[in-house]
Amino acid sequence: MKATKIRFDRFLYLFFVSLVYIFLLTPLVIVVIAAFNSGKYLAFPPEGFSLKWFKNFFQSQPFMDALKVSLKLGVLTMICVTILGTTAALYVVRHAKKWKNFLRLTMISPLLLPAILTGIALLVFYYIIGIGTRTFLGLLMGHVLITLPYAFLNVYSSLYNFNRSLEEAARSLGASQLKTFFRITLPLIKPGVISGAMIAFIVSFDQFPISLLLKGVGRTTLPCQLFDYILWDFDPTAAAVSTVSIAITLGVVLLTEKLVGLDSLRW
């Protein structure tokens, strides 16, 4: 009787997990299939198979410019938040005392507000300090702000139960503090650093509200360009753009697996 109940509970668990995966993945699958539609309009099921909408995307100068902006912005955001998030996590975990909880909540506060409100706040802030509201620097700062919590939380988790005896052993053998960090600390917290950087790039690349409010002329990101496109055209080019975006995101994950292995991202 007990074994039957265990099997039934396991069946329910797998059933609901499968439903969640189906719910999350079905829209993506539909978009990818619709990108190969030979019809003139974005529809599902497709009328036939064709690659002309991908050709239309890669031959579109506005889309190519937007793709370059998104990739450049994503890489710069990833670099900035990795450095800032790692530094902040080290300070909060090891040096902050009575201010530890306050600083931790401050670092993750961008996650508590909708991105559209953060974008409006940045617009007002940029206007007040006079740095310009439509510059690439302003756009980069917005993306860094919205993605910094991901890098901070991942490194913070890696450091929270960190065994510092290895660092103490290295220091006792004559290693400098800087050398100890790069030879001992950084390799051990690598999973948190890598996962934070990867998530930051993906969030930045797909970020829409912040980019919509802070973009300037010639600095349109791919999500914003796609939004402008579907306002006037409803052909499968939109699905092709989405498919390329999905492929880039998947490529980041596969590249991480190739370089360091996703097993290192498990806790």
N, C-alpha and C positions, 0 to 999 in steps of 0.2 A: 504493500500500500504506500509506504514511504517512497519507494523507488518510483512508483507511478506518479506520485505528486511532484517529485523532483523533475521527472521528464516533462510533465505538463508545464511546470514553472519555466523550464528551459525553453519549451516550445513557445510560450507566451512572450518570453524575453526576446527570442530571435524574431518572432513575428512583428513585434512593435519596433525593434531595431530596423528590420527590413522596411517597414512602412516609413520610418524616418528617412532612410537612405533613398527610397523611391521618391518621397516628397521633395528632397533636396536636389536629386539628380535629374528628375524628369524634365524640368524646365530647360536645363542645360542641353540635354539630349535633343529636345524638340528644336531648340535654336540651332544646334549644329546641323541637324537634318534639313531644316528650312534653308540653311545657307547654300545647299546644293540643289535648290529648287530651280527648275528650268522655266517656271512661270514668270510673269511680269510683276506679280505682287507677292508680298510676304504672306504666306499661307501654309497651313499644315492640314493634311498631309501634302507633300510636294507633288507637283504635276509630272515631274521627270527629273533626270539627273543632269546637272550642268555646273561648270566651273566659272562661268562668265561673271558671276557676281564677285568672286575673289579677284578676277582680273580687273573688274571695275574698281574695286577697292585699291589695289596696288597701282593702278594708273591714275588714281585721284590725287592730285597734288595737295589739296587741303587735308585729306586723311593721312597722307605720308608725312606732312609737316606736323600734324597733331601727334602721330605715332612717335616721331623723333622727340618732340617736347615731352611726352609722357615717359619715354625711356630715360631721357636725360634727367628729368625731374625725379623719377623713381630711384635712379642710381645715386644721385646727390642726396636725396632724402635718406636713403639707406645708410650711406656713409656717415652723415651728420648724426642721425639718431643712434647709430651703433656706438659712436664715440661718446655722445652726451649721455645716452642711457646707461652705458657701462660705467662711466665716471660717477654718475648720480647714484647708481646702485651700490657701488663701492663705498661711497661716502655715507649713504643712509644706513647700510648694514654695519659698517665698521667704526664709524666716527660719530654719527649723530646719536645723541643720548635721549634727553627728554623731548627733543623735537622730532624723533624718529617717525612716529605715527603721523604727525602733521606733515612732514616732508613727503612721506609715502603717499598720503592722500592727495597732496598737491600735485605730485607727479602723475597720478592716474586720473586727475580731475577732468581732462579733456574727454575721457570716456563717459563721463556722467552727463554731458550735454549733447544734444543733437548737433551734428556737424554744421547744419545751416545756421544755428545760433552762434556757434564759434566763428563762422565766416563773417557774419554781420558784426560781431564784436571786433574782429580783426580789421574790418573795413573802417570802423569808427576810430580804432586805435591808430591805424596808419594815417588817417586824415589828421588826427590830433598832433602826432609827432612829425608829420610832414615828410614821410619817406616815399610817398607815392603809393597809390592803391592798385596800380596796374603794372607793376614791375615784376620781373622774374624773381627778384630777391624776395618780394612780398609773398609771391606764390609759394616759393620754397619754404619760407618761414611758416606759412600756414600748414604745409604738408608735414614739416618737422614737428610742429605742435600737436597735430592730430595723430601722428604715428609714434611719438616718443614714448607713450605709456607701454606700448607693446615691447619695445626693446628693454625698457626699465624693468618691467615685471618678469620677463624671462631671465635676465641676468640676476635680478633680485632673488628669484627662486633658486638659482644655481648657487648663490653665495650664502643663502640662509643657513644651510646645514653643512657649510664648507669646513673641512678638516684643516685647520691652520697649522697643525704640527708639521706638515710638509714644508710650509713656508718658513717656519722657525728652524727647521733642519737646514734648509738652504742658506738662511741668514747666518746660522752658526758655523757653516762651512766657508763663509767669506763672500757669499754672493751679495751684491748690492740690492737695494730695494727695487730698483727698476729692473734689474736682471731677474730677480725672483719673480716679479710680476709676469714678465714675458716667458720665462722658462717653466714656471710652476703654476701660477694662478691662472693665467690666460688659457693654457691648454686644458685645465680642469673645468673651467667655466665655459669652454667652447660650445657645448650644446646650447646653452642659453643665449650666447652671443649670436650664433648662427641662426637659431630659430627666430630671435628678435629681429635680426636684419632681414630675413626672408619675409616675415610677416609685414615688416615696414615697407618693403618694396611692393608687395602685392597690394596692400592697402593704399599706398600712394598712387600706384599705377591705375587703380580702379576708382580713385576718389573723385566724386562728382560735386557735392555741394560746395566744398572749399574752392575747388577749381573754377566752378561757375561764377562765384562771387569775386574772386581775386584775379582771374585771368585778364590779360591785356591783349591788345592787337598783336597778332603774330605769335601769341603764346597760348593758343588753345590746345587743351589736352584731348586725348582720344575720346574719353567719355563725353566731353562737352561738344566735340565735333559731331559725334554720333547723335547726340540730343538735337543739335541744330539740323542735322540731316533728316531725321525722321519727322520733323515738323512739317516738311514740304514733300518728302518722298517716302513711300512705304513699299519699296521693293526689297528683295532679299539681300541687297548690299548691307543693310543694317545687320542681318544675321551673319553675314560673312565677317563684318568687323567684330562682332561679338565672339565669333569662333576664333578669330586670330587672337583676341584678348584672352580667351580661355586657354589657347595653346601657349601663349607667353607665360601665363601663370603656371600652367602645368610644366613648362620648360624650366622655370625657376626651381620647382620641386625636384625635377629629374636631375638638374645640374647639381643641386645640393646632395642628392643621393650619389651622384657620380664622384663628387669631390671628397665628401666627408662621410657619406652614409647616413641615411635617415635613422638608423639605429641609435646614433649619438644624440638624437633629439628626444629620446624617451627619458622619462623621469623615473 
